[in-house]
Each structure stands twice: as C-alpha cells, then as structure tokens.
C-alpha cells in the first residue's frame, strides 16, 4: 500500500509540474481567460489538414471545417462551409458556399479555396501515396463557378455528400499556405512542414496557438469565426489545452486535482467511484473498432487453420463485461456495429475442442509454438485482452509473448509486414475509426494496395475486386454495393485474416466545473470535441 501511495504521489507531482507554467501564465497580470484542459492519451501525429490520417484529428476537428457534417445516428447532414448542395446528375454536383467566412489569417473563404484544398488532398495521395486523399478518387475536377459556388465533375457516380463530410482529407483552408511556405506545388513537402511547425489556416472556432505534439497543443478562440452568433455560448473556452496524458491513472489524478477538466482515458473500473465524487460521465456510441490482425506472411500465422484455431480460443463472451466493463459492443466481421455494411453473423465461437482440431489439421497438434502480439502501451483494454488470450492459448500449448509499444512504434511494427514479415508480429491490434461513412474504409485495411494500414500483409485479388467494384457502385446501386461488401467480409471471416474484437462505447469523465452536452461530441468521430459548445462554469 505504501508503494501505491508513493506512486500516486509521484504521478500527481508530475502532473502538477506539467501544468505549472500554464497556470502561472494565466495568473499573471491581465484579463483572465476561460480555460479548458482536455486530456488525450496519444501524441498528436500531425496537423496538415490534407495529409494527417491519425490522432491529429483531435486538433483538426476544432480548427478546420469541411463542407458538410454527417450524423450516422440520424442519417442526416448539417451544413458547415456549404449551405446548400445539389446532385445535378450521376456525375455532377454543385455546392453553394456560406458567405462571410474568413480563414484564421483573415482571408475570405471562397470557391477557389475549396478547389485548392480538395485537389491538394487528392494530389498528395496520388503523387506521394500519403494521406486520406483517396476519398476524392471519383473527382475528375473541381470547378469554380463563382466566388460562392463550386461544381464537382466525377469520373463515376459516388455519394459526394458523404465524402465531403469526411473528417480526414476534406477540410478547407486558405490557398495562401503556398505563399507562406514558399512553395509553387501544392504537393511540395514544404507545405506540410509549414503546418507541422504549429500553424493553422482553417476557418474553425479555434486556431493553433502552441504546438508540442508529444505534450500539449493550445487552441485559442478565433473571434472571427462565422458561427459564434449562432452558437451563442458566452461561456465557451477561450483557451483549450489538449494535454497528452498517456497514463490513464494520471488522468484520474488530474481530474481529482482540478488540472484536467475532460478526461478521455480514465480506467473503466474507476468510473463508478468518480461519479460518486461528483464527476459526470458521458457515454458515446462510436464506430471506433479494435481489430485483431494476423501476419499471413510469417509462420505459423500464414496457416489458415492456425489462425482459425487462435480465433476459436478467444473467450468472446467475456470481452465486453470482463475487458471493457460494459463499455463496448461485440464485434462481428470487420465493419463495426451500427455502421453501413455491418453484418451480424460473422462471429467465431469460443471452442477449444474445435481449436485443437484445427491445430491438428495444421500439423501443429501437441507442438510447442511461440507467437507474439503487439499492443499499444497504455491501452488497458488491449492489455487485458492479451492476458486473457495468453491464458487460453497456453491450454493449447501455444506461448504468447506480449509486446507493448507507443502508438507510433506499433504502426511501424504493423507496416513492417511488407518490408520483412519476420520483423512484424504474428498478431497485432489495429484500432480504427472511420474516414467517411463507407464500409470500404474498414475493409480497405485488408486491401493489397493499403501498405500503410494492411498489417496482415494480406493480398487477395477476389477481395480487392469486390471492394473496388463496391466502392464504384455506392453512388449508383448502393444496396448492391452493400452485398459486395458483405461477400468481402465473409472471405475475411472464412480465412481468419482479421476480426473486430469490439466497438468502443467511449466514456468521457467531466469536471463539475465544466458543462458539456451531446451537441459538443462529433457523432462520427470520437475524441473530436466541438469546444464551442462546452461551457466553462
């Protein structure tokens, strides 16, 4: 008990030191500001609005805006930078832009800015293979009709309203970034580097005031945002600190000490106690899925029967209550529950007898086999799942080595499957939330061309053809596209290449000094908080 108290004291002191400089600044002579501290557990991986495809979304969602927002719970759209839009025919759309919008540098938001932003996202992906610009694949050109209207000419029919509402690769920003970066080509690396120095050129309610991706990002209220009169929230934070607090226990210490106002990674077992202390807990249904992926290029996970044996050794019935303390929904297939393309009957049963039979078919019955799994450090659910799987595999004579790394290192280990399969782990957990609402987004993780995220190293021509055909059908024959996505998931299920473990029900623990309603939570992208709707009391 003494060692536990000392550890808690050490964490509290470390957290206090981390916030000392900020609060000293706020106590200095001058007007006080409404401060909100938002604790997030992973380092920010980037803030280029056309390139970033990971945790930077936590920042980008407050700084930039797309043309539209989409709510999958109500299957409805909300205008953002576009007030109206029209599908003229199968391959041509028109968007009428909101007037009076300015970017953080004071320049007006125009049709030319929309064209520049979208074509840059597309170009960076097509020329350099990075970022989420593939979402704009259907777009042949973006036409400037006048200052406040753009036309989209498509190569094939596509649900452009859904694509335009994506939180990755669909943000609009000022073309003056070329001037500031001293670049002539939008895809030039100097443009990305300009952003990564902590600069922003969005139109959102906050702009980046300070950027340290490993420790904290400070967002300052942008008084020129077009939406303040509409939101009518005089208690909105003037300064938001996105604080990187990797240890869940440290987030609890910060909440109790008053240095954290919204925590995103409190241990689930601690939630009830915090509620009893006066903290509020908000539960959000999400599309944040944890997928177990198998290295199909390394022995013995290159054997289908071995992969299936491992999947049948997972005690699926214990995952939600035992691992997630009820904060989740069971996985089925690859696409998460409640998302377009979800299939309800793609679940493996926990059956060690069947697992042994599969090992016999693989020629491994009675053999001493050692495999490894890579998980993300600080993710309690991954740690608990791995320990549970380790115990079950031991009953089959399989030794599981658990290796835990920071998220950036996990990504490197996953992508290593294409460089040297022996360097990549046998098993790895890839947690994923969507780009825009299409089943393709999750199944693309197993597309042969997805060298950044296909950590299974899996290539299947039939699967790739199903996925690519389905994507092109979405804008024309949506129901047929969903049938193709289902066929693709059944291939993955039968071969045991990957399986969704669960979909997260996200819990935010909120200080009594802060009021946060459901309108502040992005219904599609967890961890993205619209701070303009938060009240600092």
N, C-alpha and C positions, 0 to 999 in steps of 0.2 A: 504494500500500500504506500510505503514511504517513497519508493521509486516512482510509482504512478503520480503521486503528488508533485514530486520534483520535475517529472517530465511535463506535467500540465503547466507548472510554473514557468518552465523554460520556454514552452510554446507561447504562453501569454506574454512573457517579456519580449520574445522575438517579434510578435505581432505588434506590440506597443511601439517598439523601436521603428518598425516599418512605417507606422502612421505618424510618428512624432513630427517629422519635417512638415507634413501636410497640415496638421492641426496647428503647429506653430505659426505657419504662414497665415492660416485663417484667423488666428488670434491677434495678428499684428494690426496696428492702427489702420483704419479704413473700414468701409462697409462690410458687414458680414454677408456671406453667401449661403444659399441653401445647398447643403452638401448631401450627396447620396453616395454611399460606398457599396459597390456591388461585387461580391466575391465570386470569382470564377476559378476553376482549378487547373486549367491548362494554359500554357504560354500561348500568346497570340502568334499565329503562323504567317500573317501578312495582312496588309491593308490596301493593296492595289485592287480597286473595285472590279477590274476586268480579269485579274489573274487569281486572286485569292479564292481558294476552294476548300477551306478548312475552318479552324477556330476563329479566324479574323471576322467571321460573320457576327460575332458578339459585338464587335465595334462597328462594322459596316452598317448593321441594321439601324443604328441610331444616327448615322452620319449621312447616309445616301438614301435615295428613294428610287424605286422602279416606276414604270408607267402605271401598274396596277398592283393591288394586293388581292390574294385569293384565300378564302376561308373554306377548307375542305369539310368542316363540320356542317356548314350550311350550303355548301356548293354555290357560293356567291362571290362576286367580285366587288371590290371597293376602289373607287378612283384614287390614284395617287398623283403622278405628274400628268396623267391623261384623264381628262374629264369625261370624254365620250369616245367610243370606238365602234367600228362597223366592219363586218366581214362582207365585202362587196361581192366577191365570188370565191371560189375554192382556193384561188392562189393570189388574192389581193385583199389587203386590209388597210383601213385608214384610222388613224388615231388623232383626235383633237386634243391639243395640249392645254394645260392650265395656264392662264395668263398671270403675269405679275410675280412669277417665281424667279428668285435670284440664287446664284451659287454663293458659296462661302467667300469668294473673292469679290463679290458684288456684281459679277457679270450676269446678264439675263439668261434664263434657261430658254432655249429656242429649239426649233426642229433640227437645226444643224448640230446642236449638242447631242440630241438623241441619235442622230445618224452616226456621229463620231463615236459615241460611247459603245453602241452596238457593234459597229463594224470593227472597232478596235478589239473588243472581246473575241469576235469571230476570227480576226486576223492573227492575234496572239496564239490562239489554239491551232489554227490551220498552218501557220508558219513555224511555230516553235513547239507545238504539242503540249502546251501547258494551259492550265485554267479550265473553266467550265464553258468556254465559247462554243463547244459542240452543240449546245442547246439551240444555237442560231443556224444550224445546218440547213434548215428548209429555206432560209432567207437568201434570195438572189441579190437583192439590193434594197436599200432604204432610201426613199425618195423624199426630198424636201419640197413639199407642196407650197408652203409659205412659212412664215415665222412660227406659226402655232399649229401646224398640221404636217403629219408625216404619213407616207404611204409605204407599205411593205409588199414588195413583189416576191412571191415564193416560187421555189423550184418545184415544189409538190405540196399538196394540201397538208396543213398542220394546225393544231389548236394554238394559234399565236397568242390568244389571250392568256392561256396558261403559261406559255413560255415567257411572255412579257412580265408575268408576276413572279418570276423566279427570284430568289434571294441571292443566287450566285450567277454572276455574269450578266445581269440585267439592270444594274444600277446606271443612272445617268449622271454625268459630271461634265465639268467645263472643258472644252477643247483647248483652252489656254494652257493646259498642262504641257502641251508641246513646247510652247514658248518658255514656260518656267523651267522645263527640263533641258532646253536647248536641243530638242530633237526635231527631225523632219519626218521620221517614220513613226507612226503610232505604235508599231510593234517593237520599236527600239527598246533595249533593256534599260536605257537611261530613264525612261518614263516610269518604269516600275520602281527603280531606285529612288526617284524623286518622291514617290508616295511613301516608300519604306523609311524615309527619313522623318516620318511623323507628320506628313502634310495631308490635307484633305481638300477636295474641291466639289463636295456634294451640295445638295440643296436641303438636307435634313435639318432637324431641330437642334442638332449639336454638331460641333466641329472638334477636331482633334487638337488639343492644346499641349499635350505632352505624351510622348510615346516611348515606352520602355517595354517591349513585348514580353520580356521574361518576368516583369514585376508589376507594372501598372500602366494603365492608359488613362489619361484625364480628358474628359469631354466637357467642353464649355458650351453653355447655352448660346445658340445663334439667334439673336434678336430679330434678324431679317427673315426668319422662316415664315413662309406664307400661312402656315396652319395655326399659329398661336391664338389668333382671334377665334378660330373655330373650336379649338380645344378648351379655351377659357379656363385655364388652370393656373391661378396666380401662385400656387404652392409648388409648382414644378421645380425640380432641382436646377440650380444654376451651374453647379459643378458636379459631374458624375465621375467617380473614380472606379474604374474597372480594375479591381485588385486581384492579382494572381495569387491564390492561396491554395496550394496543391494538396495539403493535408486536410482531410475532412474534419478531423478533431480540432485543428487550428481554426477552422471556420466556426465551430461551436464556441470556442474560447472568444473569438472576435465578436460574435453575437452577444454573448453574455457580458462582455466588457464594453459594449457600445461602439466598438470601432468598425463593425460591419452592420449594414442595415438590411441587405438582402443576401442570403447565402444559398448557393445552388448545389452544394455537395455535402450537406450535413448527413452523417451516418443515419441510415433509416431507423436503427434501433434507438436513436436519441430523440426522434421526432416527438414522441408522446411526452417525454419529460419537458421539452421546450414549450410545448403547448401549455402544460401545467404552469409554466413560469410566465405566461402572458404573451409568448410569441405566437404569431399567426402562421399557419401552414396553408399554402395554396397548392392544390394538385392540378396538374395539367396533363390531359391526354396528349400524347405525342406520336410522332412517326419515327422516333429515334430507336433504331433497331440494332441489336447486338447479334452479329452473325459469326458463327464458328466456321472457319475455312480450313481446308485440308490441302497440304502441299502435294499435288498429284505428280510431282516430278522427282520425288525422293522416296526411297524405300523406308518403311513399308506402306506409307500412306499413298503410294502410287497404285496400290492394290485395292480394287473396288470393295471386295469382301472385307478387307481390314477396316476401311473407312466406315462401312455399314456396321461392323462389329462395335466400333467405338461409339457410333450414334445410338446403338441399342443398349449401350452401357450407361447412358446418361439417365439419371432418375428424373425424368421430365416433370413428374408430378410434384417434385419438391422445389422446383426452381423459383416459382413466384412467391410462395409463402416463406420458404426456407432461405432463399438467397436474397430476394428483393423485399421481404417483409410486406408483401402485398402490393408494392408499388410497381406493378407491371402487368402485362398481358402475354399469355403464352404465344410462342412463335409457331408459324406454320408456313412451310415453304421458305421463300426468301423475302417476299413483299410483306410489309407489316400490316397488322390488324387495322381495319378501317380505311386503308389506302386503296386507291384504284388498282385492281388486279390481284387483290388478296384472295387466296384460296384456302378454305378452311380444313381440308382433309389431308394435308401434306405434313403429318406428324409421325415421328418414329415412336415406337413403344419401348418402354424400359423392359428389357427381357434378356437376362444374362445367359439363359439357355440358348436363345437364338444367337446371341453374340458368340458363344463358344462354337456353335455350328458353323457360323460364318468364318471364324478363325480356322476351323478345320478345313473348310473349302479353300482357304487362302494358303494352306500348308503351314500354318503357324500355331496349331493347337499344341499346347504344352511348351512352346518355345519361350525363352526369356527375351522379351522385346523391350527396348527402351526408346521412348519418343519424348519430344519436348513440345511445350506450348509457350507462346509468348503472349503476355498480357500487358496492359497499361498500368503503370505504377499509380497508386492512389485510388484506383477504381475498386472499391470494396466488393462490388458485385462480381467482377472478374476474378478477384482473389478467392472469394467464397466458392464460385463455380468450379474453379480449377482444383481446389482442395477436395471438393465433392467428387469430381471426375477422377482425381488421383486415387481416391479410396476405392471407387468402383472398378477402375482398370486393374488395380492390384489384385482383385479377385480373379481376374482373367490372366494373371501372370504378366501383365504389361506395366512397366515402370514409367511414370510420367514425371518428367523434370519440368518444373515451373520456373520460367524466367520473366522477370518484371522489369520494364523499362519506361522512361518518359515517352510520351506520345510520339514525339518526333523520331525517336530511335525505333519505336515499334513500326512506324511507317517504313523506315529504312530496311528493317528485317523482312517486312512483308514484300516490298518491291524486289528484294534480293533474289526471289524465286526465279526471276527472268535472267539474272546475271549468273548465278551459281546456285542451283537448287539445294546443294548441300549446306550452303550458308543460311538458307532460310529455314525456319522451324517447321516441324511436321504439322502443328496446329497453331492457329493464330486467331484472335478475336478482332474483328473489324467492326467498330461502332459507326453507324451511318445515319445521317438524317438527309432528307431529300433536297434535290436541286430545284426541280419543279415537278408538279404532280403528274408523274407518268410512271408506270411500272418499269419502264426501261431504265430509270435512274438506279434502281436497286439491282436489276438483273445485269446491268452494264458492268457491275463488279466482277462478272464472270465472262465477259466478252473478251475474245482473244486480243483485241486491239487495246484493251484497257491495261496497259503495262504499269500505270501508276497505282491502280487500286485492285487489280486482279491478283490477290496474294495467294491464290490457289495455283497460279501458273497454268490455268485450265484453258484448253482450246478445243472447241467442238464446232465444226462447220455447220452442222444442223442447227445448233443452238444460236450461233451468230446470225444465220439466215432468218431464223424465226424472229429474233429480236429486231433486226434491221427492217424486216418486212412489216412487223407490227408497228414500229415507230412511224413508218411512212403511211400506214393505214389509219393512224389515230385521227388525222384531220379529215378523213373521208368515210371510213367504216369502223367506228370506234368499237362496237361490240365484237366485230371480227378480230380487231387488234387485241382485245382482252382475251379472246380464245387462244390466240397465238402465244400470248404471254403465259397463259396457263400451261400450254403444252411445253413451253420452255422450262417452267418451274418443275414440271413432272420429270423432265430429263435430269435436272439437277438433283431432284429427290431420289430417283432411282439409282443414280451413280454415286450419291452420297458425297458430293463435292463440297457443299456448303449447306448450312441450315441456320435459320434465325432461331436464336435461343429465346428471346423475348423482345417485346416492345416496352419501352420505359413509360411509366407514369411519373412525370417529373414533379418533384416537390421543392417548392421554394419556401424557405423559412424567413419570415419577415419581422423586423423590429417593430415594437409598438409605436415607435416614433415615425413610422412610415405607413402610408396608406397606398395599397396597390390593388387595383381592380382587374378583372379579367380582360378589360379592353387594353391593358398595358402589355399583355402577353400575345406574341405573334402566334396564331393558331397552327401555323405550319412549321415554324422553325423555333424549336425550344432553345432556351438561353438567350433569345433575342427579346429584349425588353424595350418597349417604346416608353422611354423615360419621361416623355412629355405628359404622359397620363399618370405618373406617380406623384403623390403628394408628400412633401416633407413637412411634418407637423411641428 
